[in-house]
Amino acid sequence: MDIRHLDPHASAVPVLAAWYHAAWGRDAGFSLEDELRQLRRVPDARGLPHVLAAFEGEQPVAAAQLKSQEMDAFPQYRYWLGGVFVAEPYRGRGLASRVIAHALGAAAALGLDALHLQTEAMDGGLYARLGWQPVTEADAHGTRVLVMVRRVDQAAGMRASARGGPERGLGDDRG
């Protein structure tokens, strides 16, 4: 399994857009074109959005994104982890944990100090097991979500840079 950063015009981007639209976008009132537009945004000076995908061969099987300002209700929370998705046939293999760990390494390499996320799992689910802390409950496009936070380990980012960047050293495949 190979996890790598995706250029906004990578051939895998439409696959991720279709995943996101089916999982969340349609119910939130977004079109497939809206999802594509979001994924194809040019990164800002900080390098965000930063889209990651796990591949089996050339086929994307999981994804996550580092973003700025995901929820308008929380302008004080600058950096977010979002779009954590694993394709159905690949679930239960620890891919979400691996992609999240990879995203944390990328966040450290980008110099981000903390990441927030929103989850429909009101107990925090996988994120709580991975060390994310609850902040508050909120409404996201008509869905109740839990907003969580995790500090970014800058030492991990320096170790990733020493290995050649966060795209290497995929870590553990459990959980």
N, C-alpha and C positions, 0 to 999 in steps of 0.2 A: 504494500500500500504506500502510495506516494502522496504527500500533502504539499501543495504549492500555492503560491500567490497567483491570482488570475489577473491578467491585463483586462481592462474594461471591454475589449473587443475579442476576447478569447472565444474559441468555438464552443466552449462549455457553458458560456453565459446564458444562452437561451434555455438550456436544460435547467439551470438553477432558477431562472425566472419562472419556468413552468412549475417547478417544485413549490416555490414560494407562493405563487398565485393559487395553486390548488390547496396548499396547507393553510394560508392565512389571508392572502390578498383578496380573493373573491369575496369572502365573508366581510371583509373590511371595506368593500366597495372599490377596490383597485382593479384595473384591467391588467392583462398580461403585458401590454405595452408600458403601463406604469412601472411594472416590475422590471422590465428590460431597461427602461430609462434610469431607474435607480441603480441598477447594477453597472450600467455603462457610464456613470458619472466619473468625470476626471478627478483623480485624487487631489486633495488640497495640499498645501505646503507641508502639513503634518503627515501626509501619506494616507489620508482617510477619504473615502472608504477604502478599506483593505479587505479584499475578498479572498478567501482561502477555499480550496476544494481538495478533497481526497479523491484519488483516482485508483482504479484497478485497471491497469493497462492505460488506455486512453479514455475510458469511461468514467465520468464523475460519479461518485457514490455517496459523498457527504460534503457538507459545506458549512461555513460560518463567515461572519463579517465583523470587522471592527468599524465603528461608525462614530460620527459626531452627532450630538443632539438628537437622539432617537425619539424622545417623547417631549412634545411642546410643553407639557405640564411641569417638566423638571429641567428648566434651562440651567440650573446650577450643576447638573450632572453632565459633564462634557463628553465623556467617552463611553461607548456602549459596545457590548457584544450582542450580536443579533443574527437572525437567520441560521441558527444551528439546526441543521436538517440532515437526516440520514435516509437514503433511499430504502424503501420497504425491504427488499431482499437482503440488505446488509445490516439490518437492525439486530441488536443483541450481541454484537461482536466487539463492543468497546469503541466503536468509531467516534461516537459523540464525544467521549472523554478524550480521545486522542486529538480530535479537531479543536476542542476547547483548550487543551494543554498547548497545542501549537499556536492558537490565537493569543494565549497569554504570553508566550514567548515572543510573538510578533509585536504585541503591545509593549513589552519591555524594550525590545529593540527600537521601537518608535519613540521611546521615552514617555509613554503614558503612565500616570501614577496609579490610576484606579479605573476599573471598568464597571459599568452598571449593566443590568439586563432586565428584561421583563419575561415572566413565565406564567403560563396558565396553571401550573402546578402550585397551588397555594401553600403547600408544605415545602416548596423549593425543589422537590424531587432530586434529580441528578445533580443540579447545581449546588444544593445544600450539601450533598455528599462530597462534592469537590471543593468545599470551603467557602462558597459564596454565602453572604450574610443578608437576611431580610432587612429592607429599609422601610417600605410602606406598601400598602395595597393601593391600586389605582384602576381607572377605567381606560381601556385602550380600544377605541373604535367599538364600544358597546360590550366589550369582554372584560371581565374582572381579571386583573393580573397582579402578581407579586413583583415588586421592583426589588432587585438584590444588588449587592456590591461586592467587589473583591479587589483588594490591593494588588498591584502588579509588582512582582518580584524583579527589581531592576538587576539583581545579581544573575537571575536566570537569563535576562536579555543579554548581559555581557558574555555569559557562557555560550549562548546561541550565536552571538556575533563571532566569538572565537572559533566556533565550529564552522563558520561560513554562513551564518544567518539562521533565522528561525525555520527555514524550510528543511533543515536537517535535524537529526536526532528526534525521531517521532515519538519516542517514549513507549510506555507500557500500553498494551492492547487490552487490558482488562477494564471493566466498568464503564 
